[in-house]
Amino acid sequence: MTTAATPNQSTPDESTPDRPTPDRATPDRPVPRLGREFGKLWSASAISNIGDGVTAVAGPLLVASLTDDPALIAGAAFVGQLPWLLFSLPGGALVDRLDRRRVMVAVDLGRAVALGTLAGLALADVVTVPTVYVAFFLLGVGETMADTAAVSVLPTVVPEQRLEQAYGWLQATFVVGNQFIAKPFGAYLFVVAVAWPFGLNAVTFVLAALLLTTLRWRPAPTEQPTGGRRAGRSLGAEIVVGLRAMWESAVLRMLAVCLCLMNVVFCAAFAVFVLYCRERLGLDEIGFGVLLTSSAVGGLLGAWLSPRLRRRFGTPALLRAGLVVEIATHAVLAATREPWLAAAIMALFGVHTMVWGALVMSLRARLVPDELRGRVNSVYSLLDLGGAAVGTLLGGILAAGTDSLTVPFWAAAAGTTLLLLAFWRRLGATGRFDPGPAAATSRPAPAS
């Protein structure tokens, strides 16, 4: 495994220039607000998240109404994920080449057209499985561009001191809109009329695009001209620049590898979660939904707590604590048969996922120059999805090979423990880029 800098080592290879520690709040200089431009970005995200959640429920229901073939039903989910494997890196390079606001607007309008067409076909009762596949694939392609652009724009419209809070707001909005509101609403709309959920999602994308057209965004000044796009450089060459920028930074490299491995062990355990809930915990479909909701409740709490915890404890301590929570989650689920205890640990896990997500995205925003953010963020997306896919495959094989639903959880607990031991010291290196407790006495090392 690649080594990364420890807290006592200098990191001359970090992809960021030397800059002052972010200002702290004082009576004479309060911490800046998130601002009106963030409000526009947040509102667009909130609206489209509701639409996305509705389609996430209605899509599988639509395919299931067209065919009883499990492979075809599973294929609908796969075609939506496939674009991340195919277009994540090119999408990141394009996001760095183009005006990111226009990318988000164009993609939202394109997705509205795809969903509007699907709604029209459903309304005319001529929709088929292949047409659903095409629509979902196009939605996935658009998502690779829109999500990367949104994450890359955020640091340019939010004060650096507010990054964790901004990411927390966006994550909380996703949980409330996509998980709590949209899922039951989407199922209800599908029962009322098959076309309605997809038509509603098309409308939400149009509204989000209109909001984004008012976003006053300008690229940040280029800090490292050699890292941006040069005249005549091919898209492939720009992808290589982004890959190199991520890999040559010890902290970015360490976080990318750690996240990928975390996804492998987590998805290996949770690949059989629905069977685990039914056969070990004795939960029916409603109980399964309630258990998942407990994780979402924890996620809301985590989104609210994230900036407060970071200010109190600092990034390194929270990243280490997050791995401890993951170990406890896998171990408790492997050992218990009590639904209430499983719900409690899933709620704690939900807190952890939101805190970890906000911290890692904020670190990337601080470490990566604006002209490279699209490419570096796309590399992380590719590694996240790749780790999840590998873990899901391994978990299914492990459960089938051992004829046990708890073995994947015990294996995940052991794997995460090894991960914690391997990365414990290296996670301390993140403190130098954290405007929290450690920032008062340290500054980022100069770029080479």
N, C-alpha and C positions, 0 to 999 in steps of 0.2 A: 504493500500500500504506500502511496506517495506520502512523504513526510511533509509536515507543515510547521510553520514557526510556532514556538512556544512563547509565553508571555515575556520571557527573559531574552528573546532573540530579536534583533532588528530585522525588518522586512523591507529591504531596499527595492524589492521587485513589485510592490503593491502598485496597482494601476490607478493611482490617485496622486495629485500634487499636494505639497505641503500647504496646509491652510489652518487658520486659527480654530481653536476649539469653539463650537457654537456658543453663542451668548446664553447665559442663564437669566432667568427672570429676576429682576430687582425692582425695588419700589420705583426707580426712575426709568427702568426699561423692562416692561412686562413682556412675557413671551408672546410673539405675534399670534393672531388668530389664524384659523385654517383658511379663511378668506372666501370671497364670493366665487372665485373660479373653481375652488374645490367643491363648493356647493353645487355648481353646475355639473361637474364630473360625477359627484355622488348621486345627484338626482337622476342623471341618465343611467347610472348603474342600477339604482333602485328600481326604476321602471323596467329596464330590460331583464333584471333578475326575476321579476314576477313572471314575465313572459316566458323566460327560459324554463322556469320551474313548471309552468303549466304544460309546456311541450314535453318536458322530461317525463311527466306522468302520462300524458295523452299519446305520446309517440308509441311506447310499447303496447298500450291498449289498442291503438289503431292496427298495428301489425298483427296482434293476437286476434283481432276481429277478421283479418284477411287470411290467416293461415294457422294451422295447428302444429306446424313443423317447428320443434324447438330450435333447430339449427337456424332457420330463417328468422325466428324471433330474436335469438342471440345476435344474429348478423346485423340487425338494426342498430344495436349498441356498438358493434365493432366498426361499422362504417362511419359512425360519428367520431370514433377515437382515431381511426386510421390517418386522417389529415395531420394529427400531431406528430406522427412518426414520419410522414412524407414531407411535410411542409414547415415544420417548426423552425428549422435553421434558415431556409430561404425566406420565411416570413419575417424572422427577426432582422435579416439583412435589409429587406425591403422597408421595414419600419424605420430603420436608421437612415435610409436613403430619402424617404418621402416625408411630407408634412404629416405628422402623426394625427393631428386633429382631422385632416381630410381623410386619412386612412380609416379612422373610426366612423366618420360620417358615411363614407362610401360603403364600408362593410355592413353597417347597420341597414342601410337602404337596400343593399343586395340581399341580405338575409330576409328583409321584409318581403321582397319580391318572391324569394324561394318559398317562404311560408304562405304568402298570399296565394301562390299558385297551388300549393298543396291543399290549402283550405278550399279553393275553387274546385279542385278535382274531387275532394271529399264531398262537397256540397252537391256536385253532379253525380255522385255515386259511381265514379269511374276510376277511383284511385286503386293502384296495384302495389304489390310489394316492391317491385323495381322502382316505381316512382317515389315511394317513401325512402328507399335507399339513396336515390339521387338527391333528394331534398336534404336528408340528414348529412350526407357527405358534403354538400355545399355549405351547410350550417357549420360543420366542423372546420372546413377550410377558412371560413370567415372568422371563426373563433380564434384560430391560430394567429390571425393578424390583429383582430380587435383587442384581445386580452393582452397581447404583448405590447401593443401601442399604448393601452391604458396604463399598464404598470410602468411603462417608460415615461409617460407624460407626467404622472403624479408628482415626482420629485421637483419638477419645474414650476408647479403651481402651488406647492405647499412649503412653508418655512421648514428648514431642516430640523428644528427642534420639535416639530409637530408630526414628523413622519410616522412614528409608531401610532399616534392617535389617529392619523388619517387612514392608515392601513387597518386599524381596528374598526373604524367606522365602516369601511368598505366590507370587511369580513362580517361584521354584525348585520349589515344590510343584506348580504348574501344569505345568512342564516334565516333572518326574519322573512325576507321576500321569497327566496327560493325554496326553503324548507318548510316554514310554518304556514305561510299564506298560500303559496302557489300550488303545493302538492294536493291538498284536499280540494282546492278550487278547480284545479285542472281536471281532476277525476269527475267532479260534479258537472263541469262544462261538457265533458265528453259524453256523459250520460244524456244531457239535454240535447246536444247536437254534435255530431262527430267533427264538423268543420269549425266549430266555435273556438276551441282552444288554439288552433293554428292561426285563425284569423286574428284572435286577440294578441298573440305573440307578434304577428306582423305589425299590428298597430303600435305595440310597445317599442318595437325597433324604430319605427318612423318617429315617434315622439322623442326617443333617445337621440336620434340623429338631429332633430331640430334643436334640442338643447345643446348638443355639442357644437353646432354651428355658431353659437354665441360665445363659445369658450375662447378667451383671450390667451392664447398660448404662443410662445415663441421659443425656439430652441435655445438652450443655454449656450453661452459663449464657449467655443471649442477650446478645451483645456490642453488637449494633446492632438495637434493637427495630423500627426502621422497615424493616429488610430482611427480617424474618420474616413470618409469616402474620398478617394482620389479620382480625378478625372481619368476615365479610361479603364478603371479597375473593374474586373468582372464581378458578378454576384458571388461566384465561388471564392474568389480571392477575399472578398469582404467577409464571408462566413469564416474563412480561416483566420482573419484578423480578430474576429470576435472570440473564436475558440482559443486563440493564443492569449488574448487579454484575460480571459477567465482562468486559463490554466497557469499562467505565469504569476498570478496573484496567489500567495500562499493561503490567505484567508478564504478567498472565493473558491479556490480549488478544494480546500478542506470541507467547506460547507456543501459544495456540490456532491462530493463523494459521500459525505455523511448522510445527506438527504436521500440520495439514491439507495444506499444500503438500508436506511430506515424504512423506505417504501418496500424494499424487498421483503424484510422480515415482517412488517406489518401486514402487507397484503397476503403473505403466505399464511398467516394466522387467520385472517378474516375472509379468506376465500370460501370457507365453509360456514360462515357465521350464521346464515339463515338456518342451516341444518342443526348447528350447535344450539341455537335458541329453541328450536322445536323439540329436539331429542334429549338435550341435557337439562335445559331450564324448564321445559314443559310449556313453552309459550305458544299461543295461537297467533294468527296473523295480526290481530289487534295488539297483543302483547309485544310482538316483534316491533310494531310501529312505535309503541310507547317507549321501548328500550332505545330505539334510534333517536327518539325525541329527547331523551335524557342527555344524549351527547350534544344535540343542538342547543339545549338549555345551557350546558356547560360552555359551549362555544360563545354564546351571547355574553356570559359572565367573563370569559377570557378576553373577548374583544374590549370590554369595558376596563378590565384590570390591566391590560397589557402595558400602556404607558405608565401607569402608577407603579407597577411591579418593576419596570425597567428603571425608573427613577430611584426606587428604593434599594434594589439589589444589584442592578447592573446586568448587562447582557450575558457575560460568561456564566454567572451563577444560574440564570434562568435557563440557558441552553443546557447546562448540565442537569439541572433539576428536571427538565423536560424528558431527558432520556431515562431518568429514574422513574418518572411517571409512566413511561412506556413499558418499562420492565414490570412495574407493579400491575399495570393493566393486563398484560399477558398472563402473569402469574395468577392473579385473582380469578380471571376468567377460566384458566385451566383448572383451578382448584375448587371453585364454588359450584353449587347447584341452586343457589338462592337468587331469584330474579332481582330482589331489591339490592343485593350487594353488587350484582352485575350492572344494574342501573347506576348505582353510586360511582363505581369505578369508570363507567362510560362517561358520566358527567365530568369527572375529573379529567379524563382524557380529552374531552371537548375543550376544557379550559386550556390544556397544554397545547393543543393544535393551533388555537388562535394566537396564543402568546408566541409560540415558535414561529408561526408564519409571519406575524408582524415584525418580529426581531430580524429574521433573515432577510425579508424584503427591504427593511430599512437599512440594513448593513449593505446590501447590494446597491441601494440608491446612493449611499455615501461613498462607496468605493469605486463605482463605475462611472466614468465620464459620460456626459449626456449622449454624445455621438455614438457610443458603444452600447447603450442600455438595451436597445432592441435585440441585438445579437446575443449579448450575455444572458438576458432574460430568457431567450428562446432556448439556449443551451440547458438552462435549469429546467425548463418545461419538458424538454426531451428526456433528460435524465430522470425526472420525476415519473413520467409516464412509462419509460423503459423499466425502471425499478418496480413499478406497480405491476406491469405485465409479467415480468419474470417471477415476482413473488406470488401472484395469483396462480400461475402455472405450477410452481413448486408446492404451494399449499394444497392444491387439489391432488397432486401426485402423492404427497406425504400422507394426507388423510386417507386416501384410498389404499396406499401401500401398507399402512399400519392398522387400518380398520378402527381408527380412533379419532374422535373429533377434538380431543384435548392435546394430542401430540403436537399439532402445529402451534398451539399457544405456548406449550412448554419450550418448543424449539425457538419460537420467537423471543421468549424471555431470555433464554440462554444467548441467542444471537445479539440481542440488544445489550446485554451485559458486556459481552466482548467488545461491542461497538463503543460503549461508554468508557471502558478501560483504555481502548486504543485512542480515543479522541479527547480524553479528559483534559490533558494539559494543552492540547492544541486549541480547544474551545476558549481557553483563556486569552488567546491572541486577539479575540474579537473585542476585548476591553479597550484597546487603543483607539477604536473607531466608534466608541459609544459615548454620546454626550450625557452620560449618567454619572454615577459615583466616581468612576475611574478617570473621567475626562478632565477633572480639575488638575491632575498632576501628570498627564501624558498627552502627547499629540501624535498624529499619524507620522510614520517615517516618510521622508521625502521620496518621491519617485525617482527611479534611476534615470 
